[in-house]
Amino acid sequence: MMLPAAHRWPLFAALASALILGGAYFFQYVLHYAPCALCYDQRHIHQAVIGAGLLTGLVMHFAPGTRRFGWLACLLVGAIFVYSAGFAFWHAGIEYGWWEGPSTCTNTGDTSVSMNDLNALLNGGGDPIVLCDEAAWTLFGISMAGYNALMSAALAALSGLIAWRRA
C-alpha cells in the first residue's frame, strides 16, 4: 500500500479536516441544518488539526532538515484525530440515547431562559434552540457525529500507521 511520506501527511490531514469542516458548513449554510453546541466543539477540534497540520507541514516543507521529525508530526495530528473520534463518538452516543449528555444542550436538563429570550423566539427572532441529543440528519442510521467519529478514527489510524512506518 502506498502511503504518503510522513513529512507530507500533516498537510493531507489538514486538507482532510478542511473537507470535513466544509461538509459541516455545507449542511449548516446550504441545507440549513442548525448545529448544536457539541457540533461546534467538534469543529474546533478539526480547526486544531488544520492548524497543527499546516504549521508542521509547512515547516517541514521549507526546512528540509526537519523532515526526519515527520513521524512526530504524524503522531501529533493523529492524537488530535483520536480526540476528535472520541468526542464525536460521545456526541453520537448522546444522540442515540446510549448515555446522557450535558444538561446545557439536552432536553433532560434544567433550562433557565429569560423572558427576553422567550419573547425573541416567539417573535421570530433569536437563535433556534438546537438540542444535542437529537440527530439533525442521518444516513443509513448514522448521524453526522457518527460519521465524524468514523472518519476521525480512520484518519487517526492512518496517522499512526504512517508514523510507525516512517519512524
DSSP file (Angstrom, degrees, kcal/mol; ACC not computed):
  #  RESIDUE AA STRUCTURE BP1 BP2  ACC     N-H-->O    O-->H-N    N-H-->O    O-->H-N    TCO  KAPPA ALPHA  PHI   PSI    X-CA   Y-CA   Z-CA
    1    1 A M              0   0    0      0, 0.0     2,-0.5     0, 0.0     0, 0.0   0.000 360.0 360.0 360.0 131.0    0.0    0.0    0.0
    2    2 A M        -     0   0    0      0, 0.0     0, 0.0     0, 0.0     0, 0.0  -0.691 360.0-175.1 -82.1 123.5    1.3    3.4   -1.0
    3    3 A L        -     0   0    0     -2,-0.5     3,-0.1   158,-0.0     6,-0.0  -0.899  29.2-106.5-115.3 147.3    1.4    5.8    1.9
    4    4 A P        -     0   0    0      0, 0.0     5,-0.1     0, 0.0    -1,-0.0  -0.349  48.7 -89.0 -67.0 155.0    2.3    9.5    1.7
    5    5 A A    >>  -     0   0    0      1,-0.1     4,-1.8     2,-0.1     3,-1.6  -0.313  35.9-116.8 -61.8 147.7    5.6   10.5    3.2
    6    6 A A  T 34 S+     0   0    0      1,-0.3    -1,-0.1     2,-0.2   157,-0.1   0.829 114.9  56.0 -58.9 -33.2    5.5   11.3    6.9
    7    7 A H  T 34 S+     0   0    0      1,-0.2    -1,-0.3     2,-0.1     4,-0.2   0.667 112.3  42.9 -76.4 -12.8    6.6   14.9    6.2
    8    8 A R  T X> S+     0   0    0     -3,-1.6     4,-1.5     2,-0.1     3,-1.0   0.693  93.6  80.7 -98.4 -23.9    3.7   15.3    3.8
    9    9 A W  H 3X S+     0   0    0     -4,-1.8     4,-3.1     1,-0.3     5,-0.2   0.858  83.5  60.8 -56.2 -40.9    0.9   13.6    5.8
   10   10 A P  H 3> S+     0   0    0      0, 0.0     4,-2.2     0, 0.0    -1,-0.3   0.871 105.6  49.3 -56.9 -34.0    0.2   16.6    8.1
   11   11 A L  H <> S+     0   0    0     -3,-1.0     4,-2.0     2,-0.2    -2,-0.2   0.895 111.8  47.8 -70.1 -39.0   -0.7   18.7    5.0
   12   12 A F  H  X S+     0   0    0     -4,-1.5     4,-2.6     2,-0.2    -1,-0.2   0.897 111.2  51.7 -64.8 -39.7   -3.0   15.9    3.8
   13   13 A A  H  X S+     0   0    0     -4,-3.1     4,-2.5     2,-0.2    -2,-0.2   0.904 108.4  50.7 -63.3 -41.3   -4.5   15.7    7.4
   14   14 A A  H  X S+     0   0    0     -4,-2.2     4,-2.2    -5,-0.2    -1,-0.2   0.907 111.0  49.2 -62.2 -41.0   -5.2   19.4    7.3
   15   15 A L  H  X S+     0   0    0     -4,-2.0     4,-2.3     2,-0.2    -2,-0.2   0.911 109.4  52.0 -63.9 -42.6   -6.9   19.0    3.9
   16   16 A A  H  X S+     0   0    0     -4,-2.6     4,-2.2     1,-0.2    -2,-0.2   0.926 111.8  45.8 -60.9 -45.0   -9.0   16.1    5.3
   17   17 A S  H  X S+     0   0    0     -4,-2.5     4,-2.8     1,-0.2    -1,-0.2   0.874 110.4  54.1 -66.3 -35.7  -10.1   18.2    8.3
   18   18 A A  H  X S+     0   0    0     -4,-2.2     4,-2.5     2,-0.2    -1,-0.2   0.891 109.1  48.6 -64.1 -38.3  -10.8   21.1    6.0
   19   19 A L  H  X S+     0   0    0     -4,-2.3     4,-2.2     2,-0.2    -2,-0.2   0.898 110.9  49.9 -67.4 -40.0  -13.1   18.9    3.8
   20   20 A I  H  X S+     0   0    0     -4,-2.2     4,-2.0     2,-0.2    -2,-0.2   0.931 113.3  46.3 -63.0 -44.8  -14.9   17.6    6.9
   21   21 A L  H  X S+     0   0    0     -4,-2.8     4,-2.8     1,-0.2     5,-0.2   0.899 109.2  55.5 -63.0 -40.1  -15.4   21.2    8.1
   22   22 A G  H  X S+     0   0    0     -4,-2.5     4,-2.3     1,-0.2    -1,-0.2   0.896 106.8  50.6 -59.2 -40.2  -16.5   22.1    4.6
   23   23 A G  H  X S+     0   0    0     -4,-2.2     4,-2.4     2,-0.2    -1,-0.2   0.903 109.9  49.9 -63.1 -41.2  -19.2   19.4    4.8
   24   24 A A  H  X S+     0   0    0     -4,-2.0     4,-2.0     1,-0.2    -2,-0.2   0.918 112.1  47.2 -63.6 -43.1  -20.3   20.7    8.2
   25   25 A Y  H  X>S+     0   0    0     -4,-2.8     4,-3.3     2,-0.2     5,-0.5   0.863 109.5  54.8 -66.9 -34.9  -20.6   24.3    6.8
   26   26 A F  I  X>S+     0   0    0     -4,-2.3     4,-2.0    -5,-0.2     5,-1.9   0.939 109.5  46.7 -61.5 -47.1  -22.4   22.9    3.7
   27   27 A F  I  <5S+     0   0    0     -4,-2.4     6,-2.9     3,-0.2    -2,-0.2   0.881 118.6  43.0 -62.5 -37.0  -25.0   21.3    5.9
   28   28 A Q  I  <5S+     0   0    0     -4,-2.0     4,-0.2     4,-0.2    -2,-0.2   0.958 126.5  25.1 -74.5 -51.3  -25.4   24.5    8.0
   29   29 A Y  I  <5S+     0   0    0     -4,-3.3    -3,-0.2     3,-0.1    -2,-0.2   0.759 132.2  31.0 -93.1 -25.7  -25.4   27.2    5.4
   30   30 A V  I  <<S+     0   0    0     -4,-2.0    -3,-0.2    -5,-0.5    -4,-0.1   0.861 131.1  30.4 -97.7 -47.1  -26.7   25.4    2.2
   31   31 A L  S   <S-     0   0    0     -5,-1.9    -3,-0.2     2,-0.1    -4,-0.2   0.529 101.5-128.9 -91.7  -6.1  -29.0   22.7    3.6
   32   32 A H        +     0   0    0     -6,-0.4     2,-0.7    -4,-0.2    -4,-0.2   0.842  49.4 154.8  63.6  39.9  -30.0   24.8    6.7
   33   33 A Y        -     0   0    0     -6,-2.9    -1,-0.2    -7,-0.1    -2,-0.1  -0.888  38.7-138.9 -93.3 115.3  -29.3   22.2    9.4
   34   34 A A        -     0   0    0     -2,-0.7     2,-0.1     1,-0.1   102,-0.1  -0.595  16.7-131.5 -77.3 130.0  -28.5   24.2   12.6
   35   35 A P        -     0   0    0      0, 0.0    95,-0.1     0, 0.0     2,-0.1  -0.466  14.3-131.3 -80.0 152.9  -25.6   22.8   14.6
   36   36 A C     >  -     0   0    0     -2,-0.1     4,-1.8    95,-0.1     5,-0.1  -0.343  35.0 -92.1 -90.5 179.2  -25.8   22.1   18.3
   37   37 A A  H  > S+     0   0    0     93,-0.5     4,-1.8     1,-0.2     5,-0.1   0.880 127.0  50.8 -62.4 -39.1  -23.2   23.2   20.9
   38   38 A L  H  > S+     0   0    0      1,-0.2     4,-2.2     2,-0.2    -1,-0.2   0.838 105.0  57.6 -69.7 -31.2  -21.3   19.9   20.7
   39   39 A C  H  > S+     0   0    0      2,-0.2     4,-1.7     1,-0.2    -1,-0.2   0.915 106.2  49.5 -62.5 -42.1  -21.2   20.2   16.9
   40   40 A Y  H  X S+     0   0    0     -4,-1.8     4,-1.6     1,-0.2    -2,-0.2   0.905 108.8  52.8 -62.8 -40.3  -19.4   23.5   17.3
   41   41 A D  H  X S+     0   0    0     -4,-1.8     4,-1.3     1,-0.2    -2,-0.2   0.897 106.4  53.2 -62.2 -39.4  -17.0   21.9   19.7
   42   42 A Q  H  X S+     0   0    0     -4,-2.2     4,-1.5     1,-0.2    -1,-0.2   0.862 105.0  55.5 -64.0 -34.3  -16.3   19.1   17.1
   43   43 A R  H  X S+     0   0    0     -4,-1.7     4,-2.1     1,-0.2    -1,-0.2   0.887 101.9  56.8 -64.5 -38.0  -15.5   21.8   14.6
   44   44 A H  H  X S+     0   0    0     -4,-1.6     4,-1.7     1,-0.2    -1,-0.2   0.866 103.1  54.7 -62.5 -34.8  -12.9   23.4   16.9
   45   45 A I  H  X S+     0   0    0     -4,-1.3     4,-1.7     1,-0.2    -1,-0.2   0.922 108.6  47.4 -65.4 -42.8  -11.1   20.0   17.0
   46   46 A H  H  X S+     0   0    0     -4,-1.5     4,-2.3     1,-0.2    -1,-0.2   0.840 107.6  56.6 -68.2 -31.2  -10.8   19.9   13.2
   47   47 A Q  H  X S+     0   0    0     -4,-2.1     4,-2.4     2,-0.2    -1,-0.2   0.867 104.7  53.4 -64.4 -34.6   -9.6   23.5   13.3
   48   48 A A  H  X S+     0   0    0     -4,-1.7     4,-2.9     2,-0.2     5,-0.3   0.896 107.4  50.4 -65.8 -40.0   -6.8   22.3   15.6
   49   49 A V  H  X S+     0   0    0     -4,-1.7     4,-3.1     2,-0.2     5,-0.3   0.922 110.1  50.5 -62.4 -43.0   -5.9   19.6   13.1
   50   50 A I  H  X S+     0   0    0     -4,-2.3     4,-2.6     2,-0.2     5,-0.3   0.937 113.6  45.2 -60.8 -46.1   -5.8   22.2   10.3
   51   51 A G  H  X S+     0   0    0     -4,-2.4     4,-2.5     2,-0.2     5,-0.2   0.944 117.6  42.1 -63.0 -49.2   -3.5   24.5   12.4
   52   52 A A  H  X S+     0   0    0     -4,-2.9     4,-2.5     2,-0.2     5,-0.4   0.904 116.4  49.3 -66.0 -41.0   -1.2   21.7   13.5
   53   53 A G  H  X S+     0   0    0     -4,-3.1     4,-2.3    -5,-0.3     5,-0.2   0.921 114.1  44.0 -65.5 -44.6   -1.1   20.1   10.1
   54   54 A L  H  X S+     0   0    0     -4,-2.6     4,-2.6    -5,-0.3     5,-0.3   0.929 115.5  48.5 -66.1 -44.5   -0.4   23.4    8.3
   55   55 A L  H  X S+     0   0    0     -4,-2.5     4,-2.0    -5,-0.3    -2,-0.2   0.962 119.3  36.1 -61.7 -53.1    2.2   24.5   10.8
   56   56 A T  H  X S+     0   0    0     -4,-2.5     4,-2.3    -5,-0.2    -1,-0.2   0.898 118.4  51.4 -70.0 -38.6    4.2   21.3   10.9
   57   57 A G  H  X S+     0   0    0     -4,-2.3     4,-1.6    -5,-0.4    -2,-0.2   0.913 112.5  44.5 -64.6 -42.7    3.7   20.5    7.2
   58   58 A L  H  X S+     0   0    0     -4,-2.6     4,-2.6    -5,-0.2     5,-0.2   0.875 111.4  53.4 -71.2 -36.8    4.9   23.9    6.1
   59   59 A V  H  X S+     0   0    0     -4,-2.0     4,-2.0    -5,-0.3     7,-0.2   0.944 112.1  45.2 -60.7 -45.7    7.9   23.9    8.5
   60   60 A M  H  < S+     0   0    0     -4,-2.3     7,-0.2     1,-0.2    -1,-0.2   0.809 113.0  52.0 -69.5 -27.6    9.0   20.5    7.1
   61   61 A H  H  < S+     0   0    0     -4,-1.6    -2,-0.2    -5,-0.2    -1,-0.2   0.927 118.6  33.9 -71.6 -44.9    8.4   21.7    3.5
   62   62 A F  H  < S+     0   0    0     -4,-2.6    -2,-0.2     1,-0.2    -1,-0.2   0.635 123.3  45.4 -89.8 -14.1   10.5   24.9    3.9
   63   63 A A    ><  -     0   0    0     -4,-2.0     3,-2.8    -5,-0.2     4,-0.3  -0.723  67.8-176.3-126.0  81.1   13.1   23.4    6.3
   64   64 A P  G >  S+     0   0    0      0, 0.0     3,-1.6     0, 0.0     4,-0.3   0.727  76.7  70.7 -54.5 -24.6   14.0   20.0    4.8
   65   65 A G  G >  S+     0   0    0      1,-0.3     3,-0.5     2,-0.1    -5,-0.1   0.717  93.0  58.1 -64.9 -18.6   16.3   19.3    7.7
   66   66 A T  G X  S+     0   0    0     -3,-2.8     3,-2.1    -7,-0.2    -1,-0.3   0.504  77.6  93.3 -88.1  -3.9   13.2   18.9    9.9
   67   67 A R  G X  S+     0   0    0     -3,-1.6     3,-2.0     1,-0.3     4,-0.2   0.756  70.2  71.4 -63.6 -23.3   11.7   16.2    7.8
   68   68 A R  G <  S+     0   0    0     -3,-0.5     3,-0.4     1,-0.3    -1,-0.3   0.688  94.5  56.6 -66.5 -14.1   13.2   13.5   10.0
   69   69 A F  G X> S+     0   0    0     -3,-2.1     4,-1.6     1,-0.2     3,-0.9   0.211  72.4 110.0 -98.1  14.3   10.7   14.5   12.6
   70   70 A G  H <> S+     0   0    0     -3,-2.0     4,-2.3     1,-0.3    -1,-0.2   0.850  71.1  60.3 -57.6 -35.7    7.8   13.9   10.3
   71   71 A W  H 3> S+     0   0    0     -3,-0.4     4,-2.0     1,-0.2    -1,-0.3   0.851 102.5  52.6 -63.5 -32.7    6.7   10.9   12.3
   72   72 A L  H <> S+     0   0    0     -3,-0.9     4,-2.3     2,-0.2    -1,-0.2   0.895 107.8  50.8 -68.4 -39.0    6.3   13.2   15.3
   73   73 A A  H  X S+     0   0    0     -4,-1.6     4,-2.5     2,-0.2     5,-0.3   0.893 109.1  52.1 -63.6 -38.5    4.0   15.5   13.3
   74   74 A C  H  X S+     0   0    0     -4,-2.3     4,-2.3     1,-0.2    -2,-0.2   0.900 109.4  49.4 -63.4 -40.5    2.0   12.4   12.3
   75   75 A L  H  X S+     0   0    0     -4,-2.0     4,-2.5     2,-0.2    -2,-0.2   0.885 109.6  52.9 -65.4 -37.5    1.7   11.4   15.9
   76   76 A L  H  X S+     0   0    0     -4,-2.3     4,-1.9     2,-0.2    -2,-0.2   0.967 114.3  39.0 -62.9 -53.3    0.5   15.0   16.8
   77   77 A V  H  X S+     0   0    0     -4,-2.5     4,-2.3     1,-0.2    -1,-0.2   0.864 115.2  55.8 -67.2 -32.2   -2.2   15.1   14.2
   78   78 A G  H  X S+     0   0    0     -4,-2.3     4,-2.3    -5,-0.3    -1,-0.2   0.901 105.6  50.9 -63.4 -40.5   -3.1   11.5   15.0
   79   79 A A  H  X S+     0   0    0     -4,-2.5     4,-2.1     2,-0.2    -1,-0.2   0.889 110.1  49.5 -64.6 -38.7   -3.5   12.3   18.6
   80   80 A I  H  X S+     0   0    0     -4,-1.9     4,-2.5     1,-0.2    -1,-0.2   0.900 110.4  50.7 -66.9 -38.8   -5.9   15.2   17.7
   81   81 A F  H  X S+     0   0    0     -4,-2.3     4,-2.8     2,-0.2    -2,-0.2   0.873 107.3  54.1 -65.4 -36.2   -7.8   12.8   15.4
   82   82 A V  H  X S+     0   0    0     -4,-2.3     4,-2.5     2,-0.2    -2,-0.2   0.936 110.4  46.4 -61.2 -45.4   -8.1   10.3   18.3
   83   83 A Y  H  X S+     0   0    0     -4,-2.1     4,-2.8     1,-0.2     5,-0.2   0.917 112.2  51.1 -61.6 -42.9   -9.6   13.0   20.5
   84   84 A S  H  X S+     0   0    0     -4,-2.5     4,-2.7     1,-0.2     5,-0.2   0.917 110.5  48.5 -60.3 -44.6  -11.9   14.0   17.6
   85   85 A A  H  X S+     0   0    0     -4,-2.8     4,-2.5    67,-0.2    -2,-0.2   0.920 113.5  47.0 -63.2 -43.8  -13.1   10.4   17.2
   86   86 A G  H  X S+     0   0    0     -4,-2.5     4,-2.4     2,-0.2    -2,-0.2   0.920 114.2  46.4 -63.9 -44.4  -13.7   10.0   21.0
   87   87 A F  H  X S+     0   0    0     -4,-2.8     4,-2.5     2,-0.2    -2,-0.2   0.917 114.2  47.8 -64.8 -43.5  -15.6   13.3   21.2
   88   88 A A  H  X S+     0   0    0     -4,-2.7     4,-2.9    -5,-0.2    -2,-0.2   0.884 111.0  51.2 -66.2 -38.2  -17.7   12.5   18.2
   89   89 A F  H  X S+     0   0    0     -4,-2.5     4,-2.5    -5,-0.2    -1,-0.2   0.915 110.2  49.7 -63.7 -42.2  -18.4    9.0   19.5
   90   90 A W  H  X S+     0   0    0     -4,-2.4     4,-1.6     2,-0.2    -2,-0.2   0.926 112.4  47.5 -60.3 -45.3  -19.5   10.5   22.8
   91   91 A H  H  X S+     0   0    0     -4,-2.5     4,-2.2     1,-0.2    -2,-0.2   0.920 111.4  50.2 -63.0 -44.5  -21.7   13.0   20.9
   92   92 A A  H  X S+     0   0    0     -4,-2.9     4,-2.4     1,-0.2    -1,-0.2   0.901 107.5  54.7 -61.5 -40.0  -23.2   10.2   18.7
   93   93 A G  H  <>S+     0   0    0     -4,-2.5     5,-2.6     1,-0.2     6,-0.9   0.855 106.9  50.8 -61.2 -35.2  -23.9    8.2   21.9
   94   94 A I  H ><5S+     0   0    0     -4,-1.6     3,-0.8     3,-0.2    -1,-0.2   0.918 110.4  49.3 -66.4 -43.3  -25.8   11.1   23.3
   95   95 A E  H 3<5S+     0   0    0     -4,-2.2    40,-0.3     1,-0.2    -2,-0.2   0.877 112.7  46.8 -63.4 -37.9  -27.9   11.4   20.0
   96   96 A Y  T 3<5S-     0   0    0     -4,-2.4    -1,-0.2    -5,-0.1    -2,-0.2   0.495 115.0-115.8 -83.9  -3.2  -28.6    7.6   20.1
   97   97 A G  T < 5S+     0   0    0     -3,-0.8    -3,-0.2    -4,-0.5    -4,-0.1   0.695  75.6 131.4  78.5  19.3  -29.6    7.7   23.8
   98   98 A W  S   <S-     0   0    0     -5,-2.6     2,-0.3    -6,-0.2    -4,-0.2   0.827  80.5  -2.5 -72.9 -31.0  -26.8    5.5   24.9
   99   99 A W  S    S-     0   0    0     -6,-0.9     2,-0.2    -9,-0.1    -2,-0.2  -0.961  85.8 -89.4-152.4 166.5  -25.9    8.0   27.7
  100  100 A E        -     0   0    0     -2,-0.3    -6,-0.1    -3,-0.1     3,-0.1  -0.566  37.8-145.5 -84.0 143.0  -27.0   11.3   28.9
  101  101 A G        -     0   0    0     -2,-0.2     5,-0.1     1,-0.2    -1,-0.1  -0.287  40.9 -59.1 -94.7-176.7  -25.4   14.5   27.6
  102  102 A P    >   -     0   0    0      0, 0.0     3,-1.6     0, 0.0     4,-0.3  -0.365  45.4-126.0 -64.8 144.1  -24.6   17.8   29.2
  103  103 A S  T 3  S+     0   0    0      1,-0.3     3,-0.4     2,-0.2     6,-0.2   0.663 102.7  71.8 -67.5 -14.6  -27.7   19.5   30.7
  104  104 A T  T 3  S+     0   0    0      1,-0.2    -1,-0.3     7,-0.1   -67,-0.1   0.680 112.7  21.9 -76.0 -16.3  -26.9   22.6   28.7
  105  105 A C  S <  S+     0   0    0     -3,-1.6    27,-4.6    26,-0.1    28,-0.6   0.152 107.6  79.2-141.0  25.0  -27.9   21.1   25.4
  106  106 A T  S >  S-     0   0    0     -3,-0.4     3,-0.7    -4,-0.3    -6,-0.0  -0.854  78.3-118.3-125.7 166.6  -30.2   18.2   26.0
  107  107 A N  T 3  S+     0   0    0     -2,-0.3     4,-0.1     1,-0.2    -4,-0.1   0.301 104.8  68.8 -87.8  12.6  -33.9   18.0   26.9
  108  108 A T  T 3  S+     0   0    0     -6,-0.2    -1,-0.2     2,-0.1    -5,-0.1   0.580  85.5  82.3-101.5 -12.3  -33.2   16.4   30.2
  109  109 A G  S <  S-     0   0    0     -3,-0.7     2,-0.7    -6,-0.2    -5,-0.0  -0.349  89.3 -94.6 -92.5 170.6  -31.6   19.3   32.0
  110  110 A D        -     0   0    0     -2,-0.1     2,-0.6     2,-0.0    -1,-0.1  -0.749  42.2-164.5 -82.6 117.1  -32.9   22.3   33.8
  111  111 A T        -     0   0    0     -2,-0.7     2,-0.6    -4,-0.1    -7,-0.1  -0.916   6.7-164.9-109.5 122.7  -33.0   25.1   31.3
  112  112 A S        +     0   0    0     -2,-0.6     2,-0.4     0, 0.0    -2,-0.0  -0.927  12.7 179.0-107.2 119.6  -33.4   28.6   32.5
  113  113 A V        -     0   0    0     -2,-0.6     2,-0.0     3,-0.0    -2,-0.0  -0.955  24.2-124.7-122.2 136.5  -34.4   31.1   29.8
  114  114 A S     >  -     0   0    0     -2,-0.4     4,-2.1     1,-0.1     5,-0.2  -0.319  24.3-113.8 -75.6 162.5  -35.0   34.8   30.4
  115  115 A M  H  > S+     0   0    0      1,-0.2     4,-2.8     2,-0.2     5,-0.2   0.855 118.0  56.8 -63.9 -34.9  -38.3   36.5   29.3
  116  116 A N  H  > S+     0   0    0      2,-0.2     4,-2.4     1,-0.2    -1,-0.2   0.909 106.6  49.2 -63.0 -41.2  -36.3   38.5   26.7
  117  117 A D  H  > S+     0   0    0      2,-0.2     4,-2.2     1,-0.2    -2,-0.2   0.923 112.5  47.7 -63.2 -43.9  -35.1   35.2   25.1
  118  118 A L  H  X S+     0   0    0     -4,-2.1     4,-2.7     1,-0.2    -2,-0.2   0.921 111.9  49.3 -63.8 -43.8  -38.6   33.8   25.1
  119  119 A N  H  X S+     0   0    0     -4,-2.8     4,-1.9     1,-0.2     6,-0.2   0.905 110.2  51.3 -62.1 -40.8  -40.1   36.9   23.6
  120  120 A A  H  <>S+     0   0    0     -4,-2.4     5,-2.9     1,-0.2    -1,-0.2   0.911 112.1  46.6 -63.0 -41.8  -37.4   37.0   20.9
  121  121 A L  H ><5S+     0   0    0     -4,-2.2     3,-1.4     1,-0.2    -2,-0.2   0.911 112.2  49.9 -66.5 -41.9  -38.1   33.4   20.0
  122  122 A L  H 3<5S+     0   0    0     -4,-2.7    -1,-0.2     1,-0.3    -2,-0.2   0.813 109.0  52.8 -67.0 -29.4  -41.9   34.0   19.9
  123  123 A N  T 3<5S-     0   0    0     -4,-1.9    -1,-0.3    -5,-0.2    -2,-0.2   0.278 124.1-101.9 -90.1  11.3  -41.4   37.0   17.7
  124  124 A G  T < 5S+     0   0    0     -3,-1.4    -3,-0.2     1,-0.3     2,-0.1   0.543  88.9 106.5  84.6   6.4  -39.4   35.0   15.2
  125  125 A G      < +     0   0    0     -5,-2.9    -1,-0.3    -6,-0.2    -2,-0.1  -0.415  44.4  55.6-106.0-174.6  -36.0   36.3   16.3
  126  126 A G  S    S-     0   0    0     -2,-0.1    -9,-0.0    -3,-0.1    -8,-0.0   0.034  91.3 -57.7  78.6 169.5  -33.2   34.9   18.3
  127  127 A D        -     0   0    0      1,-0.1     2,-0.1     3,-0.0    -2,-0.1  -0.605  58.1-106.5 -84.6 144.7  -31.2   31.7   17.6
  128  128 A P        -     0   0    0      0, 0.0     2,-0.7     0, 0.0    -1,-0.1  -0.399  31.9-115.1 -68.0 148.3  -33.0   28.4   17.3
  129  129 A I        -     0   0    0     -2,-0.1     2,-0.6   -93,-0.0   -93,-0.1  -0.774  34.2-168.6 -86.2 116.6  -32.6   26.0   20.2
  130  130 A V        -     0   0    0     -2,-0.7   -93,-0.5   -95,-0.1     2,-0.3  -0.933  10.2-145.0-111.8 119.3  -30.7   23.0   18.9
  131  131 A L    >   -     0   0    0     -2,-0.6     3,-0.8   -95,-0.1   -25,-0.2  -0.604   6.8-145.6 -85.9 142.4  -30.6   20.0   21.2
  132  132 A C  T 3  S+     0   0    0    -27,-4.6   -26,-0.2    -2,-0.3    -1,-0.1   0.652  95.0  62.4 -79.5 -16.3  -27.5   17.8   21.3
  133  133 A D  T 3  S+     0   0    0    -28,-0.6     2,-0.5     1,-0.1    -1,-0.2   0.254  91.4  74.5 -97.2  14.5  -29.5   14.6   21.9
  134  134 A E  S <  S-     0   0    0     -3,-0.8     2,-0.3   -38,-0.0   -39,-0.1  -0.971  79.6-133.9-126.8 117.1  -31.4   14.8   18.7
  135  135 A A        -     0   0    0     -2,-0.5     3,-0.1   -40,-0.3    -2,-0.1  -0.530   9.7-158.1 -69.7 125.8  -29.6   13.9   15.4
  136  136 A A  S    S+     0   0    0     -2,-0.3     2,-0.3     1,-0.2    -1,-0.2   0.786  75.7   9.4 -73.9 -27.1  -30.5   16.5   12.8
  137  137 A W        -     0   0    0   -104,-0.0     7,-0.8     2,-0.0     2,-0.3  -0.993  64.5-174.8-154.5 142.2  -29.6   14.2    9.9
  138  138 A T  E     -A  143   0A   0     -2,-0.3     2,-0.4     5,-0.2     5,-0.2  -0.979  10.0-163.8-138.4 154.4  -28.8   10.5    9.4
  139  139 A L  E >  S-A  142   0A   0      3,-2.2     3,-1.5    -2,-0.3    -2,-0.0  -0.970  86.3  -9.4-136.8 121.6  -27.8    8.3    6.6
  140  140 A F  T 3  S-     0   0    0     -2,-0.4     3,-0.1     1,-0.3    -1,-0.0   0.826 130.9 -57.7  57.5  33.6  -28.1    4.6    7.0
  141  141 A G  T 3  S+     0   0    0      1,-0.2     2,-0.5     0, 0.0    -1,-0.3   0.517 113.4 117.9  79.1   5.8  -28.9    5.2   10.6
  142  142 A I  E <   -A  139   0A   0     -3,-1.5    -3,-2.2     4,-0.0    -1,-0.2  -0.916  54.4-143.6-110.2 129.5  -25.6    7.0   11.3
  143  143 A S  E  >  -A  138   0A   0     -2,-0.5     4,-2.5    -5,-0.2     5,-0.2  -0.238  31.4 -99.9 -81.5 173.4  -25.7   10.7   12.3
  144  144 A M  H  > S+     0   0    0     -7,-0.8     4,-2.4     1,-0.2     5,-0.2   0.891 127.1  52.5 -60.6 -39.0  -23.2   13.4   11.3
  145  145 A A  H  > S+     0   0    0      2,-0.2     4,-2.2     1,-0.2    -1,-0.2   0.890 108.3  51.7 -63.8 -37.5  -21.5   12.9   14.7
  146  146 A G  H  > S+     0   0    0      2,-0.2     4,-2.2     1,-0.2    -2,-0.2   0.915 110.2  47.3 -64.2 -43.4  -21.3    9.2   13.9
  147  147 A Y  H  X S+     0   0    0     -4,-2.5     4,-2.8     2,-0.2     5,-0.2   0.881 110.3  53.2 -65.4 -36.8  -19.7    9.8   10.5
  148  148 A N  H  X S+     0   0    0     -4,-2.4     4,-2.8     2,-0.2     5,-0.2   0.909 108.4  50.6 -62.9 -40.7  -17.3   12.3   12.1
  149  149 A A  H  X S+     0   0    0     -4,-2.2     4,-2.3   -61,-0.2    -2,-0.2   0.923 112.6  46.1 -62.2 -44.0  -16.3    9.6   14.6
  150  150 A L  H  X S+     0   0    0     -4,-2.2     4,-2.2     2,-0.2    -2,-0.2   0.930 115.8  44.5 -65.4 -45.9  -15.7    7.1   11.8
  151  151 A M  H  X S+     0   0    0     -4,-2.8     4,-2.5     2,-0.2    -2,-0.2   0.913 114.7  48.7 -66.2 -41.9  -13.7    9.5    9.6
  152  152 A S  H  X S+     0   0    0     -4,-2.8     4,-2.3    -5,-0.2    -1,-0.2   0.894 111.2  50.3 -65.9 -38.9  -11.7   10.8   12.6
  153  153 A A  H  X S+     0   0    0     -4,-2.3     4,-2.5    -5,-0.2    -1,-0.2   0.913 111.5  48.4 -64.7 -42.1  -10.9    7.2   13.7
  154  154 A A  H  X S+     0   0    0     -4,-2.2     4,-2.4     1,-0.2    -2,-0.2   0.912 113.1  47.3 -63.9 -42.0   -9.8    6.2   10.2
  155  155 A L  H  X S+     0   0    0     -4,-2.5     4,-2.3     2,-0.2    -2,-0.2   0.853 111.2  51.8 -68.9 -34.0   -7.6    9.3    9.9
  156  156 A A  H  X S+     0   0    0     -4,-2.3     4,-2.4     2,-0.2    -2,-0.2   0.926 111.1  47.6 -65.2 -44.4   -6.1    8.7   13.4
  157  157 A A  H  X S+     0   0    0     -4,-2.5     4,-2.5     1,-0.2    -2,-0.2   0.913 112.6  48.7 -63.2 -42.5   -5.3    5.1   12.4
  158  158 A L  H  X S+     0   0    0     -4,-2.4     4,-2.6     2,-0.2     5,-0.2   0.896 110.0  51.9 -64.7 -40.1   -3.7    6.3    9.1
  159  159 A S  H  X S+     0   0    0     -4,-2.3     4,-2.3     1,-0.2    -2,-0.2   0.927 112.2  46.2 -60.6 -45.1   -1.7    8.9   11.0
  160  160 A G  H  X S+     0   0    0     -4,-2.4     4,-2.6     2,-0.2    -2,-0.2   0.893 111.8  51.2 -65.2 -39.9   -0.4    6.3   13.4
  161  161 A L  H  X S+     0   0    0     -4,-2.5     4,-2.6     2,-0.2    -2,-0.2   0.923 111.5  46.8 -63.6 -44.4    0.4    3.9   10.6
  162  162 A I  H  X S+     0   0    0     -4,-2.6     4,-1.6     2,-0.2    -2,-0.2   0.913 113.5  48.8 -65.2 -41.7    2.4    6.5    8.6
  163  163 A A  H  X S+     0   0    0     -4,-2.3     4,-1.3    -5,-0.2    -2,-0.2   0.925 113.8  46.7 -62.2 -43.8    4.3    7.5   11.8
  164  164 A W  H  < S+     0   0    0     -4,-2.6    -2,-0.2     1,-0.2    -1,-0.2   0.897 113.6  47.2 -67.0 -40.8    5.1    3.9   12.6
  165  165 A R  H  < S+     0   0    0     -4,-2.6    -1,-0.2     1,-0.2    -2,-0.2   0.757 118.8  41.0 -72.8 -24.0    6.2    3.0    9.0
  166  166 A R  H  <        0   0    0     -4,-1.6    -1,-0.2    -5,-0.2    -2,-0.2   0.561 360.0 360.0-101.2 -10.1    8.4    6.1    8.8
  167  167 A A     <        0   0    0     -4,-1.3    -1,-0.2    -3,-0.2    -2,-0.1   0.500 360.0 360.0 -73.3 360.0    9.9    6.1   12.3
